[in-house]
Amino acid sequence: MSERKLYPEDQKRVDEYLKTGYNVTPRKPFKPMRMIIMLITVVTVFSAFSIFLARTSGVY
């Protein structure tokens, strides 16, 4: 069987399309220290709130 190939200009367009990627969005660089600080802050706030609720309701 003979294999069909694209014309060179069509193959070039297909190759360019495949190199661009689909749904590619520019992103800011990942900052792990910011995430750690935010995580510590959220856990601390939730812990303080739960202690406050326990003390006001008479559980603790």
C-alpha distance matrix in Angstrom:
0.0 3.7 6.4 9.5 12.7 16.2 18.8 21.1 24.0 22.1 20.8 24.5 25.8 23.5 24.6 28.3 28.2 26.9 29.6 32.4 32.2 33.0 36.6 37.9 41.7 44.1 46.4 49.7 49.9 50.8 54.5 55.2 59.0 59.1 57.4 59.8 62.8 61.7 61.1 64.5 66.1 64.6 65.5 69.1 69.6 68.4 70.6 73.6 73.1 72.9 76.1 77.8 76.9 78.1 81.4 82.1 81.5 83.6 81.0 81.4
3.7 0.0 3.8 6.4 9.5 13.0 15.3 17.6 20.6 18.9 17.8 21.4 22.9 20.9 22.0 25.6 25.7 24.7 27.4 30.1 30.3 31.4 35.0 36.2 39.9 42.2 44.7 48.0 48.3 49.4 53.1 54.1 57.8 57.9 56.4 58.9 61.8 60.7 60.3 63.8 65.3 63.9 65.0 68.4 68.9 67.9 70.2 73.1 72.6 72.6 75.8 77.4 76.6 78.0 81.2 81.9 81.3 83.6 81.0 81.4
6.4 3.8 0.0 3.8 6.4 10.1 12.9 15.0 17.8 15.9 14.4 18.1 19.5 17.4 18.4 22.0 22.1 21.0 23.6 26.4 26.6 27.7 31.4 32.4 36.2 38.4 41.0 44.2 44.6 45.7 49.4 50.4 54.2 54.2 52.7 55.3 58.1 57.0 56.7 60.2 61.6 60.3 61.5 64.9 65.3 64.4 66.8 69.6 69.2 69.2 72.4 74.0 73.3 74.7 77.8 78.5 78.1 80.3 77.8 78.1
9.5 6.4 3.8 0.0 3.8 6.8 9.7 12.3 14.8 12.7 11.8 15.6 16.7 14.9 16.4 19.7 19.8 19.3 22.0 24.5 24.9 25.9 29.6 30.7 34.4 36.7 39.5 42.8 43.4 44.8 48.5 49.8 53.5 53.3 51.9 54.7 57.4 56.1 56.1 59.6 60.8 59.5 60.9 64.2 64.5 63.7 66.2 68.9 68.3 68.6 71.8 73.2 72.5 74.1 77.2 77.7 77.4 79.7 77.4 77.7
12.7 9.5 6.4 3.8 0.0 3.8 6.6 8.7 11.4 9.6 8.4 12.0 13.5 12.0 13.2 16.5 17.0 16.7 19.1 21.7 22.5 23.8 27.6 28.4 32.0 34.1 36.9 40.2 40.8 42.3 46.1 47.6 51.2 51.0 49.8 52.6 55.2 54.1 54.2 57.7 58.9 57.7 59.2 62.5 62.8 62.2 64.7 67.3 66.9 67.3 70.4 71.8 71.3 72.9 75.9 76.4 76.3 78.7 76.4 76.6
16.2 13.0 10.1 6.8 3.8 0.0 3.7 6.2 8.0 6.0 5.6 9.2 10.3 9.4 11.2 14.0 14.5 14.9 17.3 19.5 20.7 22.0 25.7 26.4 29.9 31.9 35.0 38.2 39.1 40.9 44.7 46.4 49.9 49.5 48.5 51.5 53.9 52.7 53.1 56.6 57.5 56.4 58.1 61.3 61.5 61.0 63.6 66.1 65.6 66.2 69.3 70.5 70.1 71.9 74.8 75.2 75.2 77.7 75.5 75.7
18.8 15.3 12.9 9.7 6.6 3.7 0.0 3.8 5.6 5.3 6.1 8.6 10.1 10.6 12.2 14.3 15.4 16.5 18.4 20.3 22.1 23.6 27.2 27.7 31.0 32.7 35.9 39.1 40.1 42.1 45.9 47.8 51.2 50.8 50.1 53.1 55.3 54.2 54.8 58.2 59.1 58.2 60.0 63.1 63.2 62.9 65.6 67.9 67.5 68.2 71.3 72.4 72.1 74.0 76.8 77.2 77.3 79.8 77.8 77.9
21.1 17.6 15.0 12.3 8.7 6.2 3.8 0.0 3.8 5.4 5.0 6.1 8.7 9.8 10.3 12.2 14.2 15.2 16.4 18.5 20.8 22.7 26.3 26.3 29.4 30.8 34.0 37.0 37.8 40.0 43.7 45.7 49.0 48.8 48.2 51.2 53.4 52.5 53.2 56.6 57.5 56.7 58.6 61.6 61.8 61.7 64.3 66.6 66.3 67.2 70.2 71.3 71.1 73.1 75.8 76.2 76.5 79.0 76.9 76.9
24.0 20.6 17.8 14.8 11.4 8.0 5.6 3.8 0.0 3.8 5.5 5.0 6.4 8.8 9.9 10.6 12.5 14.4 15.5 16.9 19.4 21.2 24.5 24.6 27.5 28.8 32.2 35.2 36.4 38.8 42.4 44.7 47.9 47.4 47.0 50.1 52.1 51.1 52.0 55.3 56.0 55.3 57.4 60.2 60.3 60.3 63.0 65.1 64.7 65.8 68.8 69.8 69.6 71.7 74.3 74.6 75.0 77.6 75.7 75.7
22.1 18.9 15.9 12.7 9.6 6.0 5.3 5.4 3.8 0.0 3.8 5.3 5.1 6.3 8.6 9.9 10.7 12.4 14.4 15.7 17.7 18.9 22.4 22.9 26.1 27.9 31.2 34.4 35.7 37.8 41.5 43.6 47.0 46.3 45.6 48.8 50.9 49.7 50.4 53.9 54.6 53.6 55.6 58.6 58.5 58.4 61.1 63.4 62.8 63.7 66.9 67.8 67.5 69.5 72.3 72.6 72.7 75.4 73.4 73.5
20.8 17.8 14.4 11.8 8.4 5.6 6.1 5.0 5.5 3.8 0.0 3.8 5.4 5.0 6.1 8.6 9.8 10.5 12.3 14.4 16.2 18.0 21.7 21.9 25.2 26.9 30.0 33.2 34.1 36.1 39.8 41.7 45.1 44.7 44.0 47.0 49.3 48.2 48.8 52.2 53.1 52.2 54.1 57.1 57.3 57.1 59.7 62.0 61.7 62.5 65.5 66.6 66.4 68.3 71.1 71.5 71.7 74.2 72.1 72.1
24.5 21.4 18.1 15.6 12.0 9.2 8.6 6.1 5.0 5.3 3.8 0.0 3.8 5.5 5.1 6.2 8.6 9.9 10.6 12.5 15.1 17.2 20.7 20.4 23.5 24.7 28.0 30.9 31.8 34.1 37.8 39.9 43.2 42.8 42.3 45.4 47.5 46.6 47.4 50.7 51.6 50.9 52.9 55.7 55.9 55.9 58.6 60.8 60.5 61.5 64.4 65.5 65.5 67.4 70.1 70.5 70.9 73.4 71.4 71.3
25.8 22.9 19.5 16.7 13.5 10.3 10.1 8.7 6.4 5.1 5.4 3.8 0.0 3.8 5.5 5.1 6.2 8.7 10.0 10.8 13.2 14.8 18.1 18.3 21.2 22.8 26.2 29.4 30.7 33.0 36.7 38.9 42.1 41.5 40.9 44.1 46.1 44.9 45.8 49.2 49.9 49.0 51.1 54.0 54.0 54.0 56.7 58.8 58.4 59.5 62.5 63.4 63.3 65.3 68.0 68.3 68.6 71.2 69.3 69.4
23.5 20.9 17.4 14.9 12.0 9.4 10.6 9.8 8.8 6.3 5.0 5.5 3.8 0.0 3.8 5.5 5.1 6.2 8.7 10.2 11.6 13.1 16.7 17.2 20.5 22.5 25.7 29.0 30.1 32.0 35.8 37.7 41.1 40.5 39.7 42.8 45.0 43.7 44.3 47.8 48.6 47.6 49.5 52.5 52.6 52.4 55.1 57.4 56.9 57.7 60.8 61.9 61.6 63.5 66.3 66.7 66.9 69.4 67.4 67.5
24.6 22.0 18.4 16.4 13.2 11.2 12.2 10.3 9.9 8.6 6.1 5.1 5.5 3.8 0.0 3.8 5.4 5.2 6.2 8.8 10.7 13.1 16.7 16.4 19.8 21.3 24.2 27.3 28.1 30.0 33.7 35.6 39.0 38.7 38.0 41.0 43.3 42.3 42.9 46.3 47.3 46.5 48.3 51.3 51.6 51.5 54.0 56.3 56.1 57.0 59.9 61.1 61.0 62.9 65.5 66.1 66.4 68.8 66.7 66.6
28.3 25.6 22.0 19.7 16.5 14.0 14.3 12.2 10.6 9.9 8.6 6.2 5.1 5.5 3.8 0.0 3.8 5.5 5.2 6.4 9.3 11.8 15.0 14.4 17.3 18.6 21.8 24.8 25.9 28.2 31.9 34.1 37.3 36.8 36.3 39.5 41.5 40.5 41.4 44.7 45.5 44.8 46.9 49.7 49.8 49.9 52.6 54.7 54.5 55.6 58.5 59.5 59.5 61.5 64.1 64.5 65.0 67.5 65.6 65.4
28.2 25.7 22.1 19.8 17.0 14.5 15.4 14.2 12.5 10.7 9.8 8.6 6.2 5.1 5.4 3.8 0.0 3.8 5.5 5.4 7.2 8.7 12.1 12.3 15.5 17.5 20.7 24.0 25.4 27.4 31.1 33.2 36.5 35.8 35.0 38.3 40.3 39.0 39.8 43.3 43.9 43.0 45.0 48.0 47.9 47.9 50.6 52.8 52.3 53.3 56.4 57.3 57.2 59.2 61.9 62.2 62.5 65.1 63.2 63.2
26.9 24.7 21.0 19.3 16.7 14.9 16.5 15.2 14.4 12.4 10.5 9.9 8.7 6.2 5.2 5.5 3.8 0.0 3.8 5.6 5.9 8.2 11.9 11.9 15.5 17.5 20.2 23.6 24.4 26.1 29.9 31.6 35.1 34.6 33.7 36.7 39.0 37.8 38.3 41.8 42.7 41.7 43.6 46.6 46.8 46.6 49.2 51.5 51.2 52.0 55.0 56.2 56.0 57.9 60.6 61.1 61.3 63.8 61.7 61.6
29.6 27.4 23.6 22.0 19.1 17.3 18.4 16.4 15.5 14.4 12.3 10.6 10.0 8.7 6.2 5.2 5.5 3.8 0.0 3.8 5.6 9.0 12.1 10.9 14.2 15.4 18.2 21.2 21.8 23.8 27.5 29.4 32.8 32.5 31.9 34.8 37.1 36.2 36.9 40.2 41.2 40.5 42.4 45.2 45.6 45.6 48.1 50.4 50.3 51.3 54.1 55.3 55.4 57.2 59.8 60.4 60.9 63.2 61.2 60.9
32.4 30.1 26.4 24.5 21.7 19.5 20.3 18.5 16.9 15.7 14.4 12.5 10.8 10.2 8.8 6.4 5.4 5.6 3.8 0.0 3.8 6.8 9.3 8.1 11.1 12.5 15.6 18.8 20.0 22.2 25.9 28.1 31.4 30.6 30.1 33.3 35.3 34.2 35.1 38.5 39.1 38.4 40.6 43.3 43.4 43.6 46.3 48.3 48.1 49.2 52.1 53.1 53.2 55.2 57.7 58.2 58.7 61.2 59.3 59.1
32.2 30.3 26.6 24.9 22.5 20.7 22.1 20.8 19.4 17.7 16.2 15.1 13.2 11.6 10.7 9.3 7.2 5.9 5.6 3.8 0.0 3.8 6.6 6.0 9.7 11.9 14.5 18.0 19.1 20.7 24.5 26.4 29.8 29.0 28.1 31.3 33.4 32.1 32.7 36.2 37.0 36.0 38.0 41.0 41.1 41.0 43.6 45.8 45.5 46.5 49.4 50.5 50.4 52.4 55.0 55.5 55.9 58.3 56.3 56.2
33.0 31.4 27.7 25.9 23.8 22.0 23.6 22.7 21.2 18.9 18.0 17.2 14.8 13.1 13.1 11.8 8.7 8.2 9.0 6.8 3.8 0.0 3.8 5.5 9.0 12.1 14.7 18.4 20.0 21.2 24.9 26.7 30.1 29.0 27.8 31.1 33.1 31.4 32.0 35.6 36.2 34.9 36.9 40.0 39.8 39.5 42.3 44.5 43.9 44.8 48.0 48.9 48.6 50.6 53.4 53.7 53.9 56.5 54.6 54.7
36.6 35.0 31.4 29.6 27.6 25.7 27.2 26.3 24.5 22.4 21.7 20.7 18.1 16.7 16.7 15.0 12.1 11.9 12.1 9.3 6.6 3.8 0.0 3.8 6.2 9.9 12.1 15.9 17.8 18.9 22.5 24.4 27.6 26.2 24.9 28.4 30.2 28.3 29.0 32.6 32.9 31.6 33.8 36.8 36.4 36.2 39.1 41.2 40.5 41.5 44.7 45.5 45.2 47.4 50.0 50.2 50.5 53.2 51.4 51.5
37.9 36.2 32.4 30.7 28.4 26.4 27.7 26.3 24.6 22.9 21.9 20.4 18.3 17.2 16.4 14.4 12.3 11.9 10.9 8.1 6.0 5.5 3.8 0.0 3.8 6.8 9.2 12.9 14.7 16.3 19.9 22.1 25.3 24.0 23.2 26.6 28.4 26.9 27.8 31.3 31.7 30.8 33.0 35.8 35.7 35.8 38.6 40.6 40.2 41.4 44.3 45.2 45.2 47.3 49.9 50.2 50.7 53.3 51.5 51.4
41.7 39.9 36.2 34.4 32.0 29.9 31.0 29.4 27.5 26.1 25.2 23.5 21.2 20.5 19.8 17.3 15.5 15.5 14.2 11.1 9.7 9.0 6.2 3.8 0.0 3.8 6.2 9.9 12.4 14.1 17.6 20.0 22.9 21.3 20.8 24.4 25.8 24.1 25.4 28.9 29.0 28.2 30.7 33.3 33.0 33.4 36.3 38.0 37.7 39.1 42.0 42.7 42.8 45.1 47.4 47.7 48.4 51.0 49.5 49.2
44.1 42.2 38.4 36.7 34.1 31.9 32.7 30.8 28.8 27.9 26.9 24.7 22.8 22.5 21.3 18.6 17.5 17.5 15.4 12.5 11.9 12.1 9.9 6.8 3.8 0.0 3.8 7.0 9.6 12.1 15.3 18.2 20.9 19.4 19.4 23.0 24.2 22.9 24.6 27.8 27.9 27.6 30.2 32.5 32.3 33.1 35.9 37.4 37.3 39.0 41.7 42.3 42.8 45.1 47.2 47.6 48.6 51.1 49.6 49.1
46.4 44.7 41.0 39.5 36.9 35.0 35.9 34.0 32.2 31.2 30.0 28.0 26.2 25.7 24.2 21.8 20.7 20.2 18.2 15.6 14.5 14.7 12.1 9.2 6.2 3.8 0.0 3.8 6.4 8.5 11.7 14.6 17.1 15.6 15.7 19.2 20.4 19.3 20.9 24.1 24.2 24.1 26.6 28.9 28.9 29.7 32.4 34.0 34.1 35.7 38.2 39.0 39.6 41.8 43.9 44.4 45.5 47.9 46.3 45.7
49.7 48.0 44.2 42.8 40.2 38.2 39.1 37.0 35.2 34.4 33.2 30.9 29.4 29.0 27.3 24.8 24.0 23.6 21.2 18.8 18.0 18.4 15.9 12.9 9.9 7.0 3.8 0.0 3.8 6.4 8.9 12.3 14.3 12.8 13.6 17.0 17.8 17.1 19.2 22.0 22.1 22.4 25.1 26.9 27.1 28.4 30.8 32.2 32.6 34.4 36.7 37.4 38.4 40.6 42.4 43.0 44.4 46.6 45.2 44.3
49.9 48.3 44.6 43.4 40.8 39.1 40.1 37.8 36.4 35.7 34.1 31.8 30.7 30.1 28.1 25.9 25.4 24.4 21.8 20.0 19.1 20.0 17.8 14.7 12.4 9.6 6.4 3.8 0.0 3.8 6.4 9.6 12.0 11.4 12.2 15.2 16.5 16.5 18.2 20.7 21.4 22.1 24.3 26.2 26.9 28.1 30.2 31.8 32.6 34.2 36.3 37.3 38.4 40.3 42.1 43.1 44.4 46.4 44.8 43.7
50.8 49.4 45.7 44.8 42.3 40.9 42.1 40.0 38.8 37.8 36.1 34.1 33.0 32.0 30.0 28.2 27.4 26.1 23.8 22.2 20.7 21.2 18.9 16.3 14.1 12.1 8.5 6.4 3.8 0.0 3.8 6.3 9.2 8.9 8.9 11.8 13.6 13.6 14.9 17.5 18.5 19.1 21.0 23.0 24.0 25.1 27.0 28.7 29.6 31.1 33.1 34.4 35.5 37.2 39.1 40.2 41.4 43.3 41.5 40.4
54.5 53.1 49.4 48.5 46.1 44.7 45.9 43.7 42.4 41.5 39.8 37.8 36.7 35.8 33.7 31.9 31.1 29.9 27.5 25.9 24.5 24.9 22.5 19.9 17.6 15.3 11.7 8.9 6.4 3.8 0.0 3.8 5.6 5.6 6.7 9.1 10.4 11.1 12.7 14.8 15.8 17.0 18.8 20.4 21.6 23.1 24.7 26.3 27.5 29.1 30.8 32.0 33.5 35.1 36.7 38.0 39.5 41.2 39.5 38.1
55.2 54.1 50.4 49.8 47.6 46.4 47.8 45.7 44.7 43.6 41.7 39.9 38.9 37.7 35.6 34.1 33.2 31.6 29.4 28.1 26.4 26.7 24.4 22.1 20.0 18.2 14.6 12.3 9.6 6.3 3.8 0.0 3.8 5.4 5.1 6.2 8.7 9.9 10.5 12.4 14.2 15.4 16.5 18.3 20.0 21.2 22.4 24.3 25.8 27.0 28.6 30.2 31.6 32.9 34.6 36.2 37.5 39.0 37.1 35.6
59.0 57.8 54.2 53.5 51.2 49.9 51.2 49.0 47.9 47.0 45.1 43.2 42.1 41.1 39.0 37.3 36.5 35.1 32.8 31.4 29.8 30.1 27.6 25.3 22.9 20.9 17.1 14.3 12.0 9.2 5.6 3.8 0.0 3.8 5.4 5.1 6.1 8.5 9.8 10.6 12.2 14.2 15.4 16.4 18.3 20.0 21.0 22.4 24.3 25.8 26.9 28.4 30.2 31.5 32.9 34.5 36.2 37.5 35.8 34.0
59.1 57.9 54.2 53.3 51.0 49.5 50.8 48.8 47.4 46.3 44.7 42.8 41.5 40.5 38.7 36.8 35.8 34.6 32.5 30.6 29.0 29.0 26.2 24.0 21.3 19.4 15.6 12.8 11.4 8.9 5.6 5.4 3.8 0.0 3.8 5.5 5.2 6.1 8.5 10.0 10.5 12.2 14.3 15.3 16.5 18.3 19.9 21.1 22.5 24.3 25.8 26.9 28.6 30.3 31.6 32.9 34.6 36.2 34.8 33.2
57.4 56.4 52.7 51.9 49.8 48.5 50.1 48.2 47.0 45.6 44.0 42.3 40.9 39.7 38.0 36.3 35.0 33.7 31.9 30.1 28.1 27.8 24.9 23.2 20.8 19.4 15.7 13.6 12.2 8.9 6.7 5.1 5.4 3.8 0.0 3.8 5.5 5.1 6.0 8.6 9.8 10.5 12.2 14.1 15.3 16.5 18.1 19.9 21.0 22.4 24.2 25.6 26.9 28.5 30.2 31.6 32.9 34.6 32.8 31.5
59.8 58.9 55.3 54.7 52.6 51.5 53.1 51.2 50.1 48.8 47.0 45.4 44.1 42.8 41.0 39.5 38.3 36.7 34.8 33.3 31.3 31.1 28.4 26.6 24.4 23.0 19.2 17.0 15.2 11.8 9.1 6.2 5.1 5.5 3.8 0.0 3.8 5.5 5.1 6.2 8.5 9.9 10.6 12.2 14.2 15.5 16.4 18.2 19.9 21.1 22.4 24.2 25.8 26.9 28.5 30.2 31.6 32.9 31.1 29.4
62.8 61.8 58.1 57.4 55.2 53.9 55.3 53.4 52.1 50.9 49.3 47.5 46.1 45.0 43.3 41.5 40.3 39.0 37.1 35.3 33.4 33.1 30.2 28.4 25.8 24.2 20.4 17.8 16.5 13.6 10.4 8.7 6.1 5.2 5.5 3.8 0.0 3.8 5.4 5.2 6.1 8.6 10.0 10.5 12.2 14.3 15.3 16.4 18.3 20.0 21.1 22.4 24.3 25.7 26.9 28.5 30.3 31.6 30.2 28.4
61.7 60.7 57.0 56.1 54.1 52.7 54.2 52.5 51.1 49.7 48.2 46.6 44.9 43.7 42.3 40.5 39.0 37.8 36.2 34.2 32.1 31.4 28.3 26.9 24.1 22.9 19.3 17.1 16.5 13.6 11.1 9.9 8.5 6.1 5.1 5.5 3.8 0.0 3.8 5.5 5.0 6.1 8.6 9.8 10.5 12.3 14.1 15.3 16.4 18.3 20.0 21.0 22.5 24.3 25.8 26.9 28.5 30.3 28.9 27.6
61.1 60.3 56.7 56.1 54.2 53.1 54.8 53.2 52.0 50.4 48.8 47.4 45.8 44.3 42.9 41.4 39.8 38.3 36.9 35.1 32.7 32.0 29.0 27.8 25.4 24.6 20.9 19.2 18.2 14.9 12.7 10.5 9.8 8.5 6.0 5.1 5.4 3.8 0.0 3.8 5.4 5.2 6.2 8.5 10.0 10.7 12.2 14.2 15.4 16.5 18.3 19.9 21.2 22.5 24.4 25.8 27.1 28.6 26.8 25.5
64.5 63.8 60.2 59.6 57.7 56.6 58.2 56.6 55.3 53.9 52.2 50.7 49.2 47.8 46.3 44.7 43.3 41.8 40.2 38.5 36.2 35.6 32.6 31.3 28.9 27.8 24.1 22.0 20.7 17.5 14.8 12.4 10.6 10.0 8.6 6.2 5.2 5.5 3.8 0.0 3.8 5.6 5.3 6.0 8.6 10.0 10.5 12.1 14.2 15.3 16.4 18.1 19.9 21.0 22.4 24.2 25.8 26.9 25.2 23.5
66.1 65.3 61.6 60.8 58.9 57.5 59.1 57.5 56.0 54.6 53.1 51.6 49.9 48.6 47.3 45.5 43.9 42.7 41.2 39.1 37.0 36.2 32.9 31.7 29.0 27.9 24.2 22.1 21.4 18.5 15.8 14.2 12.2 10.5 9.8 8.5 6.1 5.0 5.4 3.8 0.0 3.8 5.5 5.2 6.1 8.6 9.9 10.6 12.2 14.2 15.4 16.4 18.3 20.0 21.1 22.5 24.3 25.8 24.6 23.0
64.6 63.9 60.3 59.5 57.7 56.4 58.2 56.7 55.3 53.6 52.2 50.9 49.0 47.6 46.5 44.8 43.0 41.7 40.5 38.4 36.0 34.9 31.6 30.8 28.2 27.6 24.1 22.4 22.1 19.1 17.0 15.4 14.2 12.2 10.5 9.9 8.6 6.1 5.2 5.6 3.8 0.0 3.8 5.5 5.2 6.2 8.5 9.9 10.6 12.2 14.3 15.3 16.5 18.3 20.0 21.1 22.5 24.4 23.0 21.9
65.5 65.0 61.5 60.9 59.2 58.1 60.0 58.6 57.4 55.6 54.1 52.9 51.1 49.5 48.3 46.9 45.0 43.6 42.4 40.6 38.0 36.9 33.8 33.0 30.7 30.2 26.6 25.1 24.3 21.0 18.8 16.5 15.4 14.3 12.2 10.6 10.0 8.6 6.2 5.3 5.5 3.8 0.0 3.8 5.5 5.2 6.0 8.6 9.9 10.5 12.2 14.1 15.3 16.4 18.3 20.0 21.1 22.5 20.7 19.4
69.1 68.4 64.9 64.2 62.5 61.3 63.1 61.6 60.2 58.6 57.1 55.7 54.0 52.5 51.3 49.7 48.0 46.6 45.2 43.3 41.0 40.0 36.8 35.8 33.3 32.5 28.9 26.9 26.2 23.0 20.4 18.3 16.4 15.3 14.1 12.2 10.5 9.8 8.5 6.0 5.2 5.5 3.8 0.0 3.8 5.5 5.1 6.1 8.5 9.9 10.6 12.2 14.2 15.3 16.5 18.3 20.0 21.1 19.7 18.0
69.6 68.9 65.3 64.5 62.8 61.5 63.2 61.8 60.3 58.5 57.3 55.9 54.0 52.6 51.6 49.8 47.9 46.8 45.6 43.4 41.1 39.8 36.4 35.7 33.0 32.3 28.9 27.1 26.9 24.0 21.6 20.0 18.3 16.5 15.3 14.2 12.2 10.5 10.0 8.6 6.1 5.2 5.5 3.8 0.0 3.8 5.4 5.2 6.1 8.6 10.0 10.5 12.3 14.2 15.4 16.4 18.3 20.0 19.1 17.8
68.4 67.9 64.4 63.7 62.2 61.0 62.9 61.7 60.3 58.4 57.1 55.9 54.0 52.4 51.5 49.9 47.9 46.6 45.6 43.6 41.0 39.5 36.2 35.8 33.4 33.1 29.7 28.4 28.1 25.1 23.1 21.2 20.0 18.3 16.5 15.5 14.3 12.3 10.7 10.0 8.6 6.2 5.2 5.5 3.8 0.0 3.8 5.5 5.0 6.1 8.6 9.8 10.5 12.2 14.3 15.3 16.4 18.3 16.9 16.1
70.6 70.2 66.8 66.2 64.7 63.6 65.6 64.3 63.0 61.1 59.7 58.6 56.7 55.1 54.0 52.6 50.6 49.2 48.1 46.3 43.6 42.3 39.1 38.6 36.3 35.9 32.4 30.8 30.2 27.0 24.7 22.4 21.0 19.9 18.1 16.4 15.3 14.1 12.2 10.5 9.9 8.5 6.0 5.1 5.4 3.8 0.0 3.8 5.4 5.1 6.2 8.6 9.9 10.6 12.3 14.3 15.4 16.6 14.9 13.5
73.6 73.1 69.6 68.9 67.3 66.1 67.9 66.6 65.1 63.4 62.0 60.8 58.8 57.4 56.3 54.7 52.8 51.5 50.4 48.3 45.8 44.5 41.2 40.6 38.0 37.4 34.0 32.2 31.8 28.7 26.3 24.3 22.4 21.1 19.9 18.2 16.4 15.3 14.2 12.1 10.6 9.9 8.6 6.1 5.2 5.5 3.8 0.0 3.8 5.5 5.1 6.1 8.6 9.9 10.6 12.2 14.2 15.4 14.6 12.9
73.1 72.6 69.2 68.3 66.9 65.6 67.5 66.3 64.7 62.8 61.7 60.5 58.4 56.9 56.1 54.5 52.3 51.2 50.3 48.1 45.5 43.9 40.5 40.2 37.7 37.3 34.1 32.6 32.6 29.6 27.5 25.8 24.3 22.5 21.0 19.9 18.3 16.4 15.4 14.2 12.2 10.6 9.9 8.5 6.1 5.0 5.4 3.8 0.0 3.8 5.5 5.0 6.2 8.6 9.9 10.6 12.2 14.2 13.7 13.0
72.9 72.6 69.2 68.6 67.3 66.2 68.2 67.2 65.8 63.7 62.5 61.5 59.5 57.7 57.0 55.6 53.3 52.0 51.3 49.2 46.5 44.8 41.5 41.4 39.1 39.0 35.7 34.4 34.2 31.1 29.1 27.0 25.8 24.3 22.4 21.1 20.0 18.3 16.5 15.3 14.2 12.2 10.5 9.9 8.6 6.1 5.1 5.5 3.8 0.0 3.8 5.4 5.1 6.1 8.6 10.0 10.6 12.2 10.8 10.4
76.1 75.8 72.4 71.8 70.4 69.3 71.3 70.2 68.8 66.9 65.5 64.4 62.5 60.8 59.9 58.5 56.4 55.0 54.1 52.1 49.4 48.0 44.7 44.3 42.0 41.7 38.2 36.7 36.3 33.1 30.8 28.6 26.9 25.8 24.2 22.4 21.1 20.0 18.3 16.4 15.4 14.3 12.2 10.6 10.0 8.6 6.2 5.1 5.5 3.8 0.0 3.8 5.4 5.1 6.2 8.6 10.0 10.6 9.5 7.9
77.8 77.4 74.0 73.2 71.8 70.5 72.4 71.3 69.8 67.8 66.6 65.5 63.4 61.9 61.1 59.5 57.3 56.2 55.3 53.1 50.5 48.9 45.5 45.2 42.7 42.3 39.0 37.4 37.3 34.4 32.0 30.2 28.4 26.9 25.6 24.2 22.4 21.0 19.9 18.1 16.4 15.3 14.1 12.2 10.5 9.8 8.6 6.1 5.0 5.4 3.8 0.0 3.8 5.5 5.2 6.2 8.6 10.0 10.2 9.3
76.9 76.6 73.3 72.5 71.3 70.1 72.1 71.1 69.6 67.5 66.4 65.5 63.3 61.6 61.0 59.5 57.2 56.0 55.4 53.2 50.4 48.6 45.2 45.2 42.8 42.8 39.6 38.4 38.4 35.5 33.5 31.6 30.2 28.6 26.9 25.8 24.3 22.5 21.2 19.9 18.3 16.5 15.3 14.2 12.3 10.5 9.9 8.6 6.2 5.1 5.4 3.8 0.0 3.8 5.5 5.3 6.1 8.5 8.5 9.0
78.1 78.0 74.7 74.1 72.9 71.9 74.0 73.1 71.7 69.5 68.3 67.4 65.3 63.5 62.9 61.5 59.2 57.9 57.2 55.2 52.4 50.6 47.4 47.3 45.1 45.1 41.8 40.6 40.3 37.2 35.1 32.9 31.5 30.3 28.5 26.9 25.7 24.3 22.5 21.0 20.0 18.3 16.4 15.3 14.2 12.2 10.6 9.9 8.6 6.1 5.1 5.5 3.8 0.0 3.8 5.6 5.3 6.1 5.1 5.4
81.4 81.2 77.8 77.2 75.9 74.8 76.8 75.8 74.3 72.3 71.1 70.1 68.0 66.3 65.5 64.1 61.9 60.6 59.8 57.7 55.0 53.4 50.0 49.9 47.4 47.2 43.9 42.4 42.1 39.1 36.7 34.6 32.9 31.6 30.2 28.5 26.9 25.8 24.4 22.4 21.1 20.0 18.3 16.5 15.4 14.3 12.3 10.6 9.9 8.6 6.2 5.2 5.5 3.8 0.0 3.8 5.5 5.2 6.1 5.1
82.1 81.9 78.5 77.7 76.4 75.2 77.2 76.2 74.6 72.6 71.5 70.5 68.3 66.7 66.1 64.5 62.2 61.1 60.4 58.2 55.5 53.7 50.2 50.2 47.7 47.6 44.4 43.0 43.1 40.2 38.0 36.2 34.5 32.9 31.6 30.2 28.5 26.9 25.8 24.2 22.5 21.1 20.0 18.3 16.4 15.3 14.3 12.2 10.6 10.0 8.6 6.2 5.3 5.6 3.8 0.0 3.8 5.5 7.8 8.4
81.5 81.3 78.1 77.4 76.3 75.2 77.3 76.5 75.0 72.7 71.7 70.9 68.6 66.9 66.4 65.0 62.5 61.3 60.9 58.7 55.9 53.9 50.5 50.7 48.4 48.6 45.5 44.4 44.4 41.4 39.5 37.5 36.2 34.6 32.9 31.6 30.3 28.5 27.1 25.8 24.3 22.5 21.1 20.0 18.3 16.4 15.4 14.2 12.2 10.6 10.0 8.6 6.1 5.3 5.5 3.8 0.0 3.8 5.7 8.0
83.6 83.6 80.3 79.7 78.7 77.7 79.8 79.0 77.6 75.4 74.2 73.4 71.2 69.4 68.8 67.5 65.1 63.8 63.2 61.2 58.3 56.5 53.2 53.3 51.0 51.1 47.9 46.6 46.4 43.3 41.2 39.0 37.5 36.2 34.6 32.9 31.6 30.3 28.6 26.9 25.8 24.4 22.5 21.1 20.0 18.3 16.6 15.4 14.2 12.2 10.6 10.0 8.5 6.1 5.2 5.5 3.8 0.0 3.8 5.6
81.0 81.0 77.8 77.4 76.4 75.5 77.8 76.9 75.7 73.4 72.1 71.4 69.3 67.4 66.7 65.6 63.2 61.7 61.2 59.3 56.3 54.6 51.4 51.5 49.5 49.6 46.3 45.2 44.8 41.5 39.5 37.1 35.8 34.8 32.8 31.1 30.2 28.9 26.8 25.2 24.6 23.0 20.7 19.7 19.1 16.9 14.9 14.6 13.7 10.8 9.5 10.2 8.5 5.1 6.1 7.8 5.7 3.8 0.0 3.8
81.4 81.4 78.1 77.7 76.6 75.7 77.9 76.9 75.7 73.5 72.1 71.3 69.4 67.5 66.6 65.4 63.2 61.6 60.9 59.1 56.2 54.7 51.5 51.4 49.2 49.1 45.7 44.3 43.7 40.4 38.1 35.6 34.0 33.2 31.5 29.4 28.4 27.6 25.5 23.5 23.0 21.9 19.4 18.0 17.8 16.1 13.5 12.9 13.0 10.4 7.9 9.3 9.0 5.4 5.1 8.4 8.0 5.6 3.8 0.0
